[in-house]
Amino acid sequence: MKKGYLSEYFEGVAAKRLSAVEADVLRSNQHEFNGVEGLRQMLGEPDGKVSYQTKVIYLKDSDNDPIIEDAVFTWYDARQRARLERGVMRWEYRLYFPTTNVSLKAVEGDLMVIAKRRDSGLMVIVAEGASSIARQIEWLFGFSDLAQPGLSVKAELGTERDRIEFASRVILESMGVEVEIAEDSYLDEMLKRFGGKFPTTKDFSAYARSTLKDVSAKDDADKVLMAWMEREEILFRTLERHLIADRLSSGFGATKDDPVDVDGFLAFSLSVQNRRKSRVGLALENHLELVFQENGIRYSRTRATENKAKPDFLFPGHKEYHDALFDPANLTMLGVKSTCKDRWRQVLAEADRVDDKHLLTLEASISTSQTDEMKAKKLQLVLPTALHPSYTLEQQAWLMSLGDFTEVVRLRQ
């Protein structure tokens, strides 16, 4: 096990695209997979039945939240009794599982992943076929070709490609895996600087950048943006962990007769989740703003265009945008979304004078069907170069890096 790598959370992982028969097995009352030879590498060949506490998850691009259920899966050799009683020298391991809302949703072509967790339980994921989330899970675990029959198995999850960074952490957390990251050497300084509470996102972004000395977006905008985002995420989680622990230690007592304020606890939990979601997008915009400043690019941030729409960035600015005499060929707009899902279409209506729009995201492995639709809608996807390899070669030829984008805007100005 290596800290900061997939091996910190998983001992092994197996994946495949479901055939029609396998999808039917998941939905039917047969309740078990036969001949899953690949799992023997991961689960071994035990005597007797072994039960696994299992987290079962269904993921789909259009769903805001995954379907998650707890179940018990059983791994056993169906031929063990025949060997013992009749000397039949055959082994036939099977994986027994109960019917769940997740298994009922499985269809042919869906991705199925069976992962053995470090706590000796299992995680079984079914992701909608041809979706971005399915592609992202394949990329996360390094499965490049699941067209062949049978399970593809990975037992080594501690190589350099298995290092957990910003994009892979987002995917893991979409699967319900809470990734623990911290840099405690900065905790005392942050508590003193921010008075033991969360500062504004703008102030926190500036502080995160200040901890990375001798870094300039003039050198490599793509690399620097990812470095700033990674550092801010680590520092934020460090401060968050401390402040949450402090709040939990004080309890959620309401009154003497009602010692636990359930509503108060739920409201606190919701505020934690909402803060995480809103902060990442704002942090990305904050860091991009400094990239543009350091590269001498003129811009306006979140200024109105038509119908109260407010693009994240307009170049060279909102005054030029609203000047009917200004050549629209020299106008550029950039939408910014840390993750896209189906929300990328919102960008299309944010600047009518700009025909060819741009969208920057930190989302890995968006599906081909989604990027094809972006092309058809004249929306150019912009990603830091470190994320380009998560896309297909055909997609990579179309993607634009942040460095490429800043150069286009500079030439137009």
Secondary structure, DSSP 8 states (H G I E B T S, - for coil): --TTBGGGTEEEEEEEE--HHHHHHHHSS--EEE--THHHHHH---SS-EEEEEEEEEE-TT-SS-EEEEEEEEEEETTHHHHHHH------EEEE----HHHHH--TT-EEEEEEETTS-EEEEEE-TT-HHHHHHHHHHT-----SSS-EEE----SGGGB--HHHHHHHHHTT-------GGGHHHHHHHHTTS---HHHHHHHHHHTSTT--TTT-HHHHHHHHHHHHHHHHHHHHHHHHHHHHHT-----SS----HHHHHHHHHHHHHHHHHHHHHHHHHHHHHHHHHTT---EES---STT---SEEES-HHHHT-TTS-GGG-EEEEEESS-TTGGGGGGGS-TT-SSEEEEE------HHHHHHHHHTTEEEE--GGGGGGS-HHHHHH-B-HHHHHHHHHHH-
